[in-house]
Amino acid sequence: MSAVNNTKFNSAVFLLTGIPGQEEVHLWISVPFCLMYVISIAGNSVILFIIKTYPSLHEPMYIFLSMLAVTDLGLSIATMLTTLGIFLFNVREISLNACFAQVFFIDLLQCTESSMLLLMAFDRFVAIRDPLRYASILTPQRITRMGLVFMLKGVALIFPLPFLLKRFQYCRTNVLSHSYCLHQEVMKMACSDITVNSIYGLSVALLTVGLDSLLIFLSYVMILKTVLSIASPMECLRALNTCVSHLCAVLLFYTPIIGLSVIHRFGKGPSPLLQILLGYIYLLVPPL
């Protein structure tokens, strides 16, 4: 191997990328990005404040919403520094250890967000299927335990990823295609066999996003079945109306994340702009 390929990971950096070919207008592009981050952080903080302040909102649906808001806050903060650093100050370098830490937090928060969306689907199913027992089934203690179990599951699955990346040697010219670090992209920068990382990363994706999306789909099949059994059309519409915002959040989260994962793992010649656009959509739009 060449000396470049033998460069140890602790002496190299990755180079992040904003929008290729648009470097001269990065400062202008930073304006909508700044607005999105400000609205995401302020909006989710306000949601948490309102839910905490009003006792009437201390019920399952809003507790799950507050968990989702905390996750979205973390996701915004995890990508904000590197993204705005590129567009505002043209700071592209990121150390490998910082990159591995960002991989961990992004993947953990995405896994947690997927779990929160699943719990919210379960909440809607219970509320529509058995409204009289809703409060007794989803007690605050049970909700806390469910949230804790899903969080620990995410930590257990994501924790090995940075260490699997850290064992590799990396080349000096490591240009990433996003303004943040993604596991499936970083592992391709290694000058070693990445079979283990690829299999483990795919397994984690299937056990988290894949399984959660399947269970959400089954939940809505059961919800639809229950709603169709309601005699009154107005009651059907009222029941389905409580699911609209959740369905929109599910589509906004899963559509770009699945598309980006497919492009990184199986795509051979996708449009770089499409890849970059999906990357920003799946991390910035759901919290917004």
N, C-alpha and C positions, 0 to 999 in steps of 0.2 A: 504493500500500500504506500501511497505517497505520504509525505510529511503532513499534508493538509488533512488527509483522512485519519491520521494517527493523533490529531489534536485531542487532548483530554477535555472532557466536558466542563471541568472547573476552570478552564482557561479560555473558553469560547463564549460567544454571545449569539443570540438570534436577532435577526433584523425583521421588525414588524413592517407591515405595509398598510398604507391608507387606501386611496383609490388610485391605481396606477394610471399615469398619463394626465392626472389632474392635480399634480403637485402645486402648480402655480395658483390654484384657487382653493387650496386646502383651508386657508384661513376663513374664506367665505363658507365653505362646507361645514366648518366647525360650528357655525351659528345654529343650524337646525339640530346638530348633535348636542350642543349645550342645552338647547331648549328641551329636547327629549329627556336628557338626564335630569334637569331641574324639575320638570313636570313629573317624571317618574318618582323621584325621591320625595318631592314635596307632596305629591298626591297620595302615595302610599303611606307617608307619615301622617297625613291628615286622616286617612281611613283608620289607621291604628288609634289615633287620638280620639276620634269620634266614638269608635267601638268601646274604648276603655272608659270614656267619660259617661256614656249613657247606659245605665243598668238594663234598660229595655232591649238593648242590643246584645246582651250577654246570653245568647242562645246559639245552638249548634251552627246554623248557617253563617253567622257573623264571626264565630270563633274560627271556623275554617277559612273564612275570608281574611281574617287577621293573620293567620298562618301563611296564607298565600302572599299577603302584603309584605310580611317579613322576608320571605324568600325572594320576592321581586326586588326589595331594597338591597339585599345582599348581592343579587345578580347584577344590578346596576352599578354598585360600588366596585364589584370585582373586575369590571371591564372599563370603568370610567377613566382611570388614570392613564392607562396605555393608549386608549382611543383618543382622548383629548390631547394627550402628550404629542401624538403624531400630528394631528390637525392644527393644533395651536402653536407648538414649538418645534415641530419636525424632529422629535426625539424618537428614534426608531429602535435603538438598541435596548435589549432586555437580557439580563443575565439568565443563565440556564436555571439556577435555583429559583429565581423569581418567576420564570416561565413555568416551571414544574408546579410551583405553589398556585399559580393562576389556573393551570389545568385542573388541579385538585378542587379548587373552590368553584370554578365554572361547572365542572361535571357534577359535583356534589349538590350544588344549588339547582341545577337542571333536573337531577334525579329527585330532589325534594319537591320541586315544583310539579313534576309529573305525579308524584304521590299525592300532593295536595289536591290536584285536579281530580284524581281518582276518589279521594275522600269526599270531595264536594259532589261528585256524581252519586256516590253512595248516600250522601245526605239527601239529595233530591229524590232518590229512589225510595228511601224510608219515609220521607215527608209525603210523597204521593201514594205509596203503597199502603202505608199504615199510619195515617196522620194522628189517630187517637193515642197511639203508643210512641209517637215520635220523641217526645221529651224524655220518656222513661228508657228508651233504647239508647239514644245519644246523650248520655249524661256528661257533664264536664269532665268527670274523672275518666270515663271511657274515651272521650275525645283526646284527652291529654295522653293516655296510654297509646292510642292509635298513632298520634303524631310522633310520639317518642320512638315507637317501634319502626315507623317508616324512616325516621331520621337516622337511627342506628343501622338500619339496613343499608341506607345510602352510604354512610361512613364506612361500613365494613366492605362494601363493594368497590368504592372509589379509592380508599386509602392505599391500596397497592399500586395504583397507576403511576404516581410520581416516582416511586422507587423502581418500578419497571423501566421507566424512562431514564432514570439517573444512572443505571448500570451500563448504558451505551457510551460509545465514543461518538462525537459529532464533528462534522466538517466545519471549517472556518466560515465559508460563505453560506450561511443558513438563513435564507430569506423566506419568511412565512407569508402567506397570501392574505392574512387578516391582521387587524390591529390588536389582536390578543392571541393567546396560545390555546390551540385545540389539540387534544391527545392524538387524534387520528392523523393530524398533519405533522405534529412534532416528531412522532415516531418514524415518519418517512425520511426525516433528516439524519437518522442514525446511519453510521457506516458499519452496520452489523445486521445480522439476521433478526427480523422483527416479527417472526411467526408467532411467538408467544404473546407479544403485545397485541397483535392483530386479533388473535383468537380470543384473548381475555377481554379486549375492548369491545368486540362484537358480542360476546357473551353478556357483558355488563349492560350493553345497550338493549339486548333482547330481554334481560331479566328486569329492567327498569322501564324504559320508555315503551318497549315492545309489549311487555306484559300489562303495564298500566293502561295503554291505549286499547288493548283487547278487552280488559275488564270494564273500561269506560263504555266501550261499544256495547258490551253485553248488558251493562246497567241501563243504557238507553233503550235497548231492545225490550227489557222488562218494564221500563217506564212507559214506553209506547204501548205495550200490551195492556198495562194497567189503565192507561188513559183511554184507550179505545173501548174498554169495558164500562166506562162511565156513560150513563145514559144521556145526560144533558150536554149539548154541544158547547154551551157557555162554560160549563165546568171543565170540559176537555181543554178549551182554549186557555182558561185561567191556570190550569195545572201546567200546561206546556209553556206558558209565558214565564213561569218561574225558572225555566231551564235555559232560556234564550241567551242570557249573558254568559252562563257557564259554557254553553256550546260554542259561542264565539271565542272565548278564551282557549278552549280546547283546540279549535281549528287554528287559531293564531300561533299556538305553541307547537303543535305536533306537525303541521304541514311543512314549515321551513326546516325544522330539526331533522325530520325524516329525509327531506330532499337533500339537505346538506350532507347528511351521513352517507346517503347513497352516492352522491357525487364524489366525496372523498375516498370512499372505499372501492367503488366499482366504475366510476366515470373515467373515461380515457381522454376525451377532448371537449369538456364542457366549456361554455363561455366563461372567461375569468370574471366578467362583470356580474353574471348570474350568480356565480359562487360567492362573490363578495357581497352582493345584495342580499342573498339568503342568509349569509353570516350575520349581517347587521339586523335583519328582520327578526331572526329567531332569538337574539339576545336583547334587542332594544324595544321591540314592539310589545311583547307580552307584559313587561312591567309598566309600559306606558298606558 
